[in-house]
């Protein structure tokens, strides 16, 4: 799949501390970057604002060091405060139009695509990229509706020019297939966070995205 000029980040790590079972989560981040991760999203759903902000600041120090874009999940105010590259929201979060109205275009807005008819929504106007979620069922994300599968990537690719990020059950067995089907980026959680060697896991995944 050719690299999308608006999203030249083929390997996308979604991280939370609880998903990092074998080493410190900030160690996982650094190892994953050294292995080839191109962009990182911090997703913490059960923290206070202050705890989330502190984690975001700690992560931003590392992503800045390696010049890796950082996305904050479902907290545009934190994304703005730490000067993150972007924010990612789902259907039950603050919506793209509200974010754009409040903050202008200082954040790249990612929006989870759970229904095909979202493509007709006015929310698409300020949306920079789409998280096609989930491709396959996954234990790290259980509150979703449509399971897209590889065919779903091909179908959505025909209907939008926005960058597509495939997330949900992505691993070494299917990342290459999803990329070939039209995903511009492959988002992984457990495939890196659950590995005892996150750098090697990232290297292997990156090698599939050619």
N, C-alpha and C positions, 0 to 999 in steps of 0.2 A: 504494500500500500504506500503510495507517495506520501511524504510528510506534508501535512497541511500547513500553509504559510502562517496561519493564525494560531497554530498550536503545534509547534515543532518539538513535541515532548512525548516520544513514543512509550516510554516506561514511566508509569504514574504510581507512586506509592501512597496509599491511604493508611495512616497510622494512628493508633491510640495506644496508650500505655498498657491497657489490659490485654491487647493482642500480642504484645511482645513477651512471650513466655520463657524465652531462653537467655535473654540478656537485657540490660537496661535499654529503655526505648530510645534514648538519645544516641547510644552506641549503635543500635540497629540503624538509625537514620544515617549516621556517618558511614557505616559499612555499606549500606545500600547505595549511597551516593557514589562511593568509590567503586562499586560494582557496576554502575551505569544508570541508576535512577535519574530521570530528567526533571521531575516535578513532584512535589509532595503536598498532600493534603492532611491537615490535622483534623481528626474527627473525634471529639470527646463529647458524649451525650449526657453525662451524669455529673458534671462539675459545676461548681458555682462560677459566676462571672469572673471573680478574682483568680480562682484556680485555673480556669481556662486561659485567662490573659497571661498568667505567669508561665504556663506551659508554652503558649504561643511565642512569648518573648524568648524563652530558652531555645526553642526550635529555630526561631528566626536568626539567632546568632550563628547557628550551624549552616542554615541555607544561604545566608549572606556570605559566609566564608567561602562557600563553594559556588556561589552565584547560581543557586537553584531557586526557581520560582516557588513561592509558598502560597497555598490556598488554605483558607480557614473555613471549616464546615459550619454553616448555620449561625454565624455570628458576625454580621457585616461590621458592627461597631468595633469589634476586636480586630478584624482584618484592617480596618482603616487606621486604628490606633497604632498598630505595629508596622504599618506600611507594607502589608502583604500584597502579593501580586493579584490575588483574587479571592473570591468567596464562592462556596458551593451551597446551593439550597435545594430542598425537595419540595414536594407539593404542600406539605404541612408546615413549611417554614415561611419566613418573610419572603415575599415573592419578588422576582426580578424588577418589575416596574417600580415597586416601592423602594427597592435599594437604589435604583438609578435616579429616582426622584430625590432621594435624600442625599446621595453621595456623588451624583453625576457619573462620570465615566472613569473615576479613579480606581475602581476595582473591575477586574474581568469577572463576569458573572457566569458561573456554571449552574445549570438547572437539570435536575433528574427527570428523565423522560420515562414515565411509567405507563402512559397511554398514548396511542398514536395521535389522537385528536388534539393533544397539546401542541402539535406542530401548527395548528390553526389559531392558537391563542395569541392575543396581543403581548403576552409575557415573552414571546419569542423575540420581540424587537430589541430589547436591551440584553438579551442572553448572548453571551460570547461563544459558549460551547455547551454541549449536551452530554450528560452522563446517562448512557443507555443502561438501565439498571432494573433487575439483574439479568445478565446473560444466562446464568445458571443459578439455581437456588444455592444459597450459602448461609452458613451458621452465623456469619458476622453481620448479616443484614436481613432481618426477618419480616420487616413491616412493608413489604413491597407487593405489587399487584401482578403485573405482567412479567412472565419469564420469557425473555425475547428469543434466546437461542441464537445460533449462528445465522439462521435464515432471517431473523429479525434485524440483524445488523445490515444485511444486504438490502432488505426492504426499506429501512429508514434512510439508508445512504442515498436511495433514489429520490427521496422526498425533501432533503434539506442539504444545503451547502455548508452548514455549520459543522465544526469539528465534532467528531463522535468519540467519546471515551467509553470503552466497554468495561463494565465492572460487574462483579458477582461470579464467584467460582472460577476466576481466571487463574491459571497456573501453567506450568511448563507443558502440560498435555494439550492445552487448547489455545494458548495465547497466539501462536503463529496462525492458527486457523481463523481466529477472530480478526487478526490484523489483515490477513488476506481477504477477508469478507468485506472489509471497508472501514473498520475501526481505525481512527487516527492515533489512538493511544490505548494502551492496555493498563487498567488500574488493578493493582493487586493489594491484598491485605495479608492473608495467612501465608501465601506463597513466599513472602519475604519475612514478615514479622514472626512467623512460627518456625522459621528455619534456624538451625544452630550455626549456620554460616550465611548470614544475609548478603555478604558481598558476593559469594559464589552464586547464590540464588539469583541475585540481580544480574550477574554476568550471563547466566544461562538464559534467563528470560530475555535480556536485551539482544542476545544472539539470535533469538527467534524472530525478532522484529526487523527484518531486512526487506 
